[in-house]
Amino acid sequence: MKKVVVYSQPGCPPCDWVKTYLTERGIPFTVRDVSSDFSAQKELVGKYKSRSTPTIVVDEEVMIGFDPDRLEEMLGE
């Protein structure tokens, strides 16, 4: 099983779409809220070079934004 992390923030419709997509498919994931978790924000910018949500990390592959087709490929679906 691949490790999936979603960097998210409140009021972000695409973030909600990603979480719904993963939940409906029974794919476990971790949410990191960059609005309230400084370490998540620091990791997002420093490690993944992103300032956007959602940023989705599957193992170490990174997607900025939400593209269902690409996410399927990343998940190996």
C-alpha positions, 0 to 999 in steps of 0.5 A, spaced: 500 500 500 502 506 498 503 512 503 498 518 501 499 525 504 494 530 502 496 537 504 490 541 504 487 547 508 480 549 509 475 553 504 479 549 498 474 545 494 479 542 490 482 539 497 475 536 498 475 533 491 481 529 493 479 527 499 472 525 497 476 521 491 480 517 496 475 516 501 470 513 495 475 508 493 477 506 500 484 509 499 487 511 506 491 517 506 493 523 511 491 530 511 496 535 513 492 542 514 497 547 512 493 553 515 494 550 522 500 546 522 506 550 521 511 543 520 506 541 514 507 548 511 514 548 512 514 541 509 510 543 503 514 549 501 521 546 503 521 539 501 515 539 495 517 546 493 509 548 493 505 553 495 498 551 493 493 546 495 492 541 494 498 538 494 498 530 493 504 526 495 504 518 493 510 515 496 515 520 494 511 522 487 508 529 488 502 532 484 500 540 485 493 540 484 488 535 483 488 531 476 484 524 477 487 521 471 494 522 474 492 520 481 490 514 478 496 513 475 500 515 481 496 510 485 497 504 480 489 504 479 
